[in-house]
């Protein structure tokens, strides 16, 4: 057996050197930590070694390390660690220089070090002075920003203090006194909910009751003493104390020496006169005062400096200082008119005249000072006297001449202007003013003189033309303008077309129509390319029309028609202008001339015939249509217009004859066959109507209106099955006709009920996808039969398929419950901002909420967007009947008649009914309002 090995000491590694980069506990995550006391100056500073000779000598002693003595093992390890780290951990730490403070601690501080420190100090001061202005500006900006974001309480409530001016004395007295509501002064109240005992109630009753007998104790002493046990009335005592206190306070307030004397009115006046200024404003005023003081001291002959200094003192509220400053400014700068005007402004009203008199003496040629002097006078005679005195010193001042002429009467003005044009011969306004005051012959002489003095002035020629027109010489007007333009061109004056057009509009406004026409005819073509003439002239006329210059627009169209005789569009624009702003005679003359040059223009013939018909001259309208037929024999519009003229004037036989001729001519058109059936329907010739419809359908099987009329004929005869067959046959030919599908669905609802309607409308939607009318019909069919959930589901699908359909959104708003309508209308408006159906639906919502002005605005907007839809006119007229005045109702009627609406879901069934075929628009509108009222009443009954 081997001898047992002695166990190895487990702590032996503690005496050995650790491996490089070893950190105790790092492997198991137990890293060491350093506290604040382990670093920095908290450690004891080691004693620095003494390098002096004595110390070195002493180091060789027994306590030091001598030559013959080696270092201890601990000292060697410490030196090795210091050499490895490159610094000594125990050296003193300096906050500014860090651990390097000990590097030069033993070095001597000589003159060179002192000089270097002085140089660096100077450099630091120099760098600091360079950044000083920037730093101070930034600091000032930060302070101002801080004050703006954190204002003082006085600045926050400055505006509220100013509002105290509006308080009356009674309101000021009614302001309650502020009490102490702090929690520390509040006494805790303990509320008790214990029932009141009967004894307390009995005692209260006894105290309140009146006793006529004396108390036994009082009777014992003769009734003259109050018993000691009787309780005093504390309420009465409190009221008495309050009365005494109020008397004392009243007496104090009446006392002159009392501190409570307050005059409410005077106090409010003082508040009003207080100028609230912040600290920043005061400091700014002080700085500005200092700067301006240096300005006027360094350069006392600088007028703006004196004016600015005086205005600064005025702003600061020191008006007397401002007056003294500006007076000094007048002494220093006596030849500057601005200083004198400022002095006049700042002076007292009594002293202002003397100040301005001094100024005028100092600068007699200043127009400003003479005008200011005249302004100070209140009497017209004195003003005129001052201005004439000024004209003696400045005879060529146009401003003074104008001012003195304005104050004079007509005779004096004429004399003054004669002198004025001598002194100021190059000012055209004086010449023109004199010409206007003179009689005809004298005015001509004045204008001739003016033309000699000012050969490049166009206003003189225009005034001459106006003068001739005013005196009845209209023939001379055009010659004068033409001669003037030639003379100006000889003088190399550029003829500005736009400026001359403005002069023409000015002449129209002054009533000189002939001058306006002459200017337009002579200048409208200047500077316009030949190919751009038509477009440019029409645009000019439309702009003039928008500005209300009707005669100018008429003159432009007249000139354009003289150049473009055969242009239908220009004739039409001119006719529209005459229709809107002219007379019937002028319009008739224009249209006669138009059809002479453009005989193939149907619209001009029809407009002329319609104007005659509206004027009540039916024979003249017939004659125009006969001429139109002779000029355009193949025009369908002419045939139909002739038919309408006879039909509307209750001449069915003549209308029938015209349509028969139109059908014979090359078989006619589908519209001719339809109108023929309409005539027979009104005459109640059922067989003839059916024959015409059958023959028309044989010729035009794809014209859906003929199928629709045939189906309606069968429905009127109560032959529902035959009507159904007609609609089905029509849909085979016209599968995309929405009215046919809707008519078939309506018929099926009468015959078979809801299930058949669903089938028809589903088929219609498949054939015509994204058709809002078909979706709306399906939704309404479900609603009529009480299927509210199905109707809402269909509406949701419809809005998904047709998200921009106005009629669907309008129906959706009406279907929604009352609280949801506002949200629904907002969504509808976002999707269809300019759809008239949505606009009208929103208007109805305002109407229901009795917001009259908003409802009127939205309904007016709807009729403006769609004037051809009669339903909106009916809504607006019904609204005005309920809330509007009679004038508004008449205005709506006139606008509706002028618009002549033809369409509308509720309008067409009324207007196209046989009994209403000859009714005027006004009558149909009133019937529509009655129908809308019945519909609303039925809806209300269904709800209840």
Secondary structure, 3 states (H helix, E strand, C coil): CCCCCCCCCCCHHHHCCCCCCCCCCCCCCCCCCCCHHHCHHHCCCCCCCCCCHHHHHHHCCCCCCCCCCCCCHHHHHHHHHHHHHCCCCCCCCECCCEHHHHCCCCCCCCHHHHHHHHHHHHHHHHHHHHCHHHHHHHHHHHHHHHHHHCCCHHHHCHHHHHHHHHCCHHHHHCCCCCCCCCHHHCCCCCCCCCCCCHHHHHHHHHHHCCCCCCCHHHHHCCCCCCCCCCCCCHHHHHHHHHHHHHHHHHHHHHCCCCCCCCCHHHHHHHHHHCCCCCHHHHHHHHHHHHHHHHHHHHCCCCHHHHHHHHHHHHHCCCHHHHHHHHHHHHHHCCCCHHHHHHHHHHCCHHHHHHHHHHHHHHCCCCHHHHHHHHHHCCCHHHHHHHHHHHHHHCCCCHHHHHHHHHHCCHHHHHHHHHHHHHHCCCCHHHHHHHHHHCCHHHHHHHHHHHHHHCCCCHHHHHHHHHHHHHCCCHHHHHHHHHHHHHHHHHCCCCCCHHHHHHHHHHHHHCCCHHHHHHHHHHHCCCCCCHHHHHHHHHHHHHHHHHCCCHHHHHHHHHHHHHHCCCCHHHHHHHHHHHHHHCCHHHHHHHHHHHHHHCCCCHHHHHHHHHHHHHCCCHHHHHHHHHHHHHHCCCCHHHHHHHHHHHHHCCCHHHHHHHHHHHHHCCCCCHHHHHHHHHHHHHCCCHHHHHHHHHHHHHHCCCCHHHHHHHHHHHHHCCCHHHHHHHHHHHHHHCCCCHHHHHHHHHHHHHHCCHHHHHHHHHHHHHHCCCCHHHHHHHHHHHHHCCCHHHHHHHHHHHHHHCCCCHHHHHHHHHHCCHHHHHHHHHHHHHHCCCCHHHHHHHHHHHHHCCCHHHHHHHHHHHHHHCCCEHHHHHHHHHHHHHHCCHHHHHHHHHHHHHHCCCECCCHHHHHCCHHHCCCCHHHHHHHHHHHHHHHHHHHHHHHC
